[in-house]
Protein backbone atom coordinates (compact mmCIF):
# COMPACT_ATOMS: atom_id res chain seq x y z
CA UNK A 1 0.00 0.00 0.00
CA UNK A 2 1.12 3.56 -0.71
CA UNK A 3 0.84 5.78 2.36
CA UNK A 4 1.02 9.59 2.38
CA UNK A 5 2.13 11.28 5.61
CA UNK A 6 1.46 15.03 5.58
CA UNK A 7 3.14 17.39 8.02
CA UNK A 8 6.08 15.00 8.01
CA UNK A 9 8.57 17.52 9.42
CA UNK A 10 6.60 17.97 12.64
CA UNK A 11 6.90 15.99 15.85
CA UNK A 12 4.47 13.21 14.93
CA UNK A 13 5.36 13.17 11.24
CA UNK A 14 9.03 12.71 12.09
CA UNK A 15 8.21 9.78 14.38
CA UNK A 16 6.08 8.25 11.61
CA UNK A 17 9.10 8.52 9.32
CA UNK A 18 11.41 6.99 11.94
CA UNK A 19 9.11 3.99 12.46
CA UNK A 20 8.40 3.41 8.78
CA UNK A 21 11.48 1.19 8.50
CA UNK A 22 9.75 -1.26 10.86
CA UNK A 23 6.81 -1.49 8.43
CA UNK A 24 8.56 -2.16 5.10
CA UNK A 25 5.58 -3.75 3.36
CA UNK A 26 4.29 -0.25 2.55
CA UNK A 27 5.66 2.54 0.36
CA UNK A 28 5.71 5.95 2.04
CA UNK A 29 5.40 9.47 0.73
CA UNK A 30 6.50 12.03 3.33
CA UNK A 31 5.46 15.58 2.55
CA UNK A 32 5.38 18.93 4.27
CA UNK A 33 4.23 22.28 2.94
CA UNK A 34 7.24 22.51 0.61
CA UNK A 35 6.30 19.28 -1.19
CA UNK A 36 2.50 19.45 -1.00
CA UNK A 37 0.20 22.35 -0.15
CA UNK A 38 -2.75 20.59 1.45
CA UNK A 39 -4.77 23.82 1.42
CA UNK A 40 -4.91 23.46 -2.38
CA UNK A 41 -7.55 20.85 -3.20
CA UNK A 42 -6.46 20.33 -6.80
CA UNK A 43 -2.86 19.74 -5.73
CA UNK A 44 -3.93 17.22 -3.11
CA UNK A 45 -6.16 15.28 -5.50
CA UNK A 46 -3.52 15.24 -8.21
CA UNK A 47 -0.82 14.04 -5.81
CA UNK A 48 -3.01 11.25 -4.45
CA UNK A 49 -4.01 10.10 -7.94
CA UNK A 50 -0.52 10.27 -9.46
CA UNK A 51 1.04 8.31 -6.57
CA UNK A 52 -1.82 5.82 -6.12
CA UNK A 53 -2.15 6.69 -2.42
CA UNK A 54 -4.22 4.25 -0.37
CA UNK A 55 -4.04 5.91 3.05
CA UNK A 56 -3.35 9.50 4.11
CA UNK A 57 -2.06 10.12 7.65
CA UNK A 58 -2.59 13.82 8.29
CA UNK A 59 -0.04 15.06 10.82
CA UNK A 60 -0.25 18.66 9.58
CA UNK A 61 -1.95 21.25 11.80
CA UNK A 62 -1.95 24.86 12.94
CA UNK A 63 -1.17 24.27 16.61
CA UNK A 64 -0.21 27.68 18.02
CA UNK A 65 -3.17 28.26 20.32
CA UNK A 66 -2.53 31.96 20.93
CA UNK A 67 -1.79 32.86 17.30
CA UNK A 68 -4.89 30.98 16.18
CA UNK A 69 -6.94 33.37 18.31
CA UNK A 70 -5.42 36.31 16.45
CA UNK A 71 -5.66 34.72 12.99
CA UNK A 72 -8.53 32.24 12.99
CA UNK A 73 -8.92 32.30 9.16
CA UNK A 74 -5.41 30.86 8.71
CA UNK A 75 -5.96 28.30 11.47
CA UNK A 76 -9.24 27.31 9.80
CA UNK A 77 -7.57 26.97 6.41
CA UNK A 78 -5.08 24.42 7.77
CA UNK A 79 -7.15 22.73 10.49
CA UNK A 80 -10.45 22.48 8.59
CA UNK A 81 -10.39 23.31 4.88
CA UNK A 82 -7.18 21.36 4.23
CA UNK A 83 -8.65 18.37 6.08
CA UNK A 84 -11.68 18.45 3.79
CA UNK A 85 -9.31 18.50 0.82
CA UNK A 86 -7.69 15.32 2.08
CA UNK A 87 -11.05 13.77 2.90
CA UNK A 88 -12.26 14.14 -0.68
CA UNK A 89 -9.13 12.70 -2.31
CA UNK A 90 -10.64 9.23 -2.71
CA UNK A 91 -8.66 7.21 -0.17
CA UNK A 92 -8.66 6.27 3.51
CA UNK A 93 -7.69 8.99 5.98
CA UNK A 94 -6.23 8.99 9.49
CA UNK A 95 -6.40 12.46 11.03
CA UNK A 96 -4.97 13.86 14.27
CA UNK A 97 -7.20 16.05 16.43
CA UNK A 98 -7.04 17.46 19.95
CA UNK A 99 -8.44 17.58 23.47
CA UNK A 100 -9.23 21.26 22.79
CA UNK A 101 -12.52 20.20 21.17
CA UNK A 102 -13.80 19.80 24.75
CA UNK A 103 -14.54 22.64 27.16
CA UNK A 104 -11.73 21.71 29.52
CA UNK A 105 -14.09 21.95 32.49
CA UNK A 106 -14.88 18.23 32.73
CA UNK A 107 -14.26 16.23 35.89
CA UNK A 108 -14.06 12.74 34.38
CA UNK A 109 -11.93 11.42 31.50
CA UNK A 110 -13.53 12.45 28.21
CA UNK A 111 -14.94 9.68 26.02
CA UNK A 112 -15.24 9.84 22.25
CA UNK A 113 -19.03 10.08 22.59
CA UNK A 114 -19.00 13.03 25.02
CA UNK A 115 -20.32 16.40 23.91
CA UNK A 116 -17.76 18.85 22.58
CA UNK A 117 -17.59 22.55 23.46
CA UNK A 118 -14.43 24.17 22.08
CA UNK A 119 -13.62 27.52 23.73
CA UNK A 120 -10.77 28.67 21.49
CA UNK A 121 -10.14 29.35 17.82
CA UNK A 122 -7.76 26.40 17.78
CA UNK A 123 -10.39 24.09 19.27
CA UNK A 124 -13.13 25.38 16.97
CA UNK A 125 -11.07 24.93 13.82
CA UNK A 126 -9.90 21.46 14.84
CA UNK A 127 -13.48 20.40 15.57
CA UNK A 128 -14.65 21.79 12.25
CA UNK A 129 -11.91 19.71 10.62
CA UNK A 130 -13.31 16.60 12.31
CA UNK A 131 -16.82 17.39 11.09
CA UNK A 132 -15.78 18.11 7.51
CA UNK A 133 -13.69 14.94 7.42
CA UNK A 134 -16.43 12.64 8.68
CA UNK A 135 -19.05 14.23 6.42
CA UNK A 136 -16.91 13.77 3.29
CA UNK A 137 -15.26 10.51 4.35
CA UNK A 138 -17.33 8.59 6.95
CA UNK A 139 -14.77 5.76 6.97
CA UNK A 140 -12.02 8.02 8.32
CA UNK A 141 -10.16 7.46 11.58
CA UNK A 142 -9.55 10.35 14.00
CA UNK A 143 -7.05 10.24 16.86
CA UNK A 144 -7.57 12.96 19.47
CA UNK A 145 -4.47 13.57 21.55
CA UNK A 146 -3.00 16.08 24.01
CA UNK A 147 0.26 17.46 25.45
CA UNK A 148 2.36 16.08 22.59
CA UNK A 149 6.16 16.03 22.93
CA UNK A 150 9.15 14.37 21.27
CA UNK A 151 12.88 14.91 20.69
CA UNK A 152 11.93 17.11 17.71
CA UNK A 153 10.63 20.63 17.22
CA UNK A 154 9.33 22.87 19.98
CA UNK A 155 7.50 21.31 22.88
CA UNK A 156 7.02 21.56 26.64
CA UNK A 157 9.67 18.99 27.56
CA UNK A 158 12.43 20.72 25.60
CA UNK A 159 11.34 24.13 26.88
CA UNK A 160 11.48 23.02 30.52
CA UNK A 161 14.89 21.41 30.01
CA UNK A 162 16.16 24.68 28.54
CA UNK A 163 14.74 26.95 31.24
CA UNK A 164 15.62 24.51 34.00
CA UNK A 165 19.29 24.81 33.09
CA UNK A 166 19.09 28.61 32.82
CA UNK A 167 17.08 29.56 35.89
CA UNK A 168 17.01 28.94 39.63
CA UNK A 169 13.21 28.67 39.72
CA UNK A 170 10.37 27.76 37.38
CA UNK A 171 6.78 28.76 38.20
CA UNK A 172 4.36 26.26 36.66
CA UNK A 173 0.57 25.91 36.91
CA UNK A 174 -0.77 23.03 38.96
CA UNK A 175 -4.51 23.45 38.30
CA UNK A 176 -4.43 22.28 34.68
CA UNK A 177 -4.71 18.49 34.58
CA UNK A 178 -4.12 16.13 31.67
CA UNK A 179 -1.75 13.50 30.33
CA UNK A 180 1.42 13.92 28.26
CA UNK A 181 1.70 12.10 24.94
CA UNK A 182 5.02 10.82 23.61
CA UNK A 183 4.81 11.23 19.83
CA UNK A 184 6.52 7.88 19.20
CA UNK A 185 3.79 6.08 21.16
CA UNK A 186 1.07 7.84 19.14
CA UNK A 187 2.89 6.94 15.91
CA UNK A 188 2.92 3.29 16.97
CA UNK A 189 -0.84 3.44 17.57
CA UNK A 190 -1.36 4.89 14.09
CA UNK A 191 0.63 2.05 12.56
CA UNK A 192 -1.49 -0.39 14.58
CA UNK A 193 -4.60 1.14 13.01
CA UNK A 194 -3.12 0.91 9.51
CA UNK A 195 -2.12 -2.72 9.92
CA UNK A 196 -5.15 -3.99 11.82
CA UNK A 197 -6.95 -7.02 10.37
CA UNK A 198 -9.70 -4.69 9.23
CA UNK A 199 -10.25 -0.96 8.99
CA UNK A 200 -11.93 0.49 12.09
CA UNK A 201 -13.35 3.94 11.28
CA UNK A 202 -14.29 6.37 14.02
CA UNK A 203 -12.91 8.68 16.69
CA UNK A 204 -10.31 7.44 19.18
CA UNK A 205 -8.58 9.07 22.13
CA UNK A 206 -4.87 8.55 22.66
CA UNK A 207 -2.44 9.85 25.26
CA UNK A 208 -0.05 8.03 27.52
CA UNK A 209 -1.47 6.42 30.66
CA UNK A 210 -1.79 8.30 33.93
CA UNK A 211 -2.71 11.81 34.98
CA UNK A 212 -0.65 14.83 36.04
CA UNK A 213 -0.57 18.62 36.13
CA UNK A 214 1.89 20.76 34.18
CA UNK A 215 3.63 21.27 37.53
CA UNK A 216 3.94 17.50 38.10
CA UNK A 217 5.14 17.08 34.52
CA UNK A 218 7.84 19.72 35.00
CA UNK A 219 9.05 18.25 38.31
CA UNK A 220 9.42 14.82 36.68
CA UNK A 221 11.17 16.21 33.60
CA UNK A 222 13.82 17.94 35.71
CA UNK A 223 14.13 15.01 38.14
CA UNK A 224 14.77 12.51 35.36
CA UNK A 225 17.17 14.90 33.63
CA UNK A 226 19.11 15.51 36.85
CA UNK A 227 18.56 19.28 36.70
CA UNK A 228 18.55 21.03 40.09
CA UNK A 229 16.00 23.79 39.59
CA UNK A 230 13.24 24.70 42.04
CA UNK A 231 9.73 24.28 40.64
CA UNK A 232 7.00 26.35 42.30
CA UNK A 233 3.32 25.51 41.76
CA UNK A 234 1.06 28.43 40.82
CA UNK A 235 -2.59 28.89 39.89
CA UNK A 236 -3.57 29.56 36.28
CA UNK A 237 -5.00 32.88 37.45
CA UNK A 238 -1.44 33.97 38.29
CA UNK A 239 -0.27 33.31 34.73
CA UNK A 240 -1.22 35.69 31.94
CA UNK A 241 -2.66 33.50 29.19
CA UNK A 242 -3.81 35.13 25.97
CA UNK A 243 -6.14 32.18 25.35
CA UNK A 244 -8.02 29.94 27.83
CA UNK A 245 -6.36 26.62 28.64
CA UNK A 246 -8.28 23.48 29.63
CA UNK A 247 -8.37 22.93 33.38
CA UNK A 248 -9.09 19.22 32.91
CA UNK A 249 -8.44 17.39 29.66
CA UNK A 250 -7.86 13.76 30.54
CA UNK A 251 -8.92 11.47 27.69
CA UNK A 252 -10.50 8.03 28.15
CA UNK A 253 -8.47 5.52 26.10
CA UNK A 254 -10.52 2.34 26.59
CA UNK A 255 -11.80 2.33 23.01
CA UNK A 256 -8.40 2.61 21.29
CA UNK A 257 -6.88 -0.09 23.51
CA UNK A 258 -9.76 -2.53 22.93
CA UNK A 259 -10.14 -1.90 19.19
CA UNK A 260 -6.47 -2.15 18.24
CA UNK A 261 -5.23 -4.42 21.02
CA UNK A 262 -2.52 -2.02 22.11
CA UNK A 263 -0.89 -1.42 25.47
CA UNK A 264 -0.17 2.23 26.22
CA UNK A 265 2.92 3.08 28.33
CA UNK A 266 2.69 5.12 31.54
CA UNK A 267 3.65 8.74 30.99
CA UNK A 268 6.76 8.74 33.21
CA UNK A 269 8.15 5.70 31.37
CA UNK A 270 7.65 7.33 27.99
CA UNK A 271 9.24 10.54 29.26
CA UNK A 272 12.28 8.51 30.28
CA UNK A 273 12.47 6.99 26.79
CA UNK A 274 12.33 10.45 25.21
CA UNK A 275 14.95 11.93 27.52
CA UNK A 276 17.32 9.09 26.69
CA UNK A 277 17.05 10.06 23.03
CA UNK A 278 17.59 13.72 23.84
PyMOL commands that set and color helices and strands:
alter all, ss='L'
color gray80, all
select helices_A, chain A and resi 11-22+41-50+65-70+72-87+99-101+121-136+156-166+183-194+214-225+236-238+254-260+267-277
alter helices_A, ss='H'
color red, helices_A
select strands_A, chain A and resi 2-6+27-30+55-58+92-98+141-145+148-149+169-173+177-178+181-182+202-205+212-213+230-234
alter strands_A, ss='S'
color yellow, strands_A
deselect
rebuild
show_as cartoon
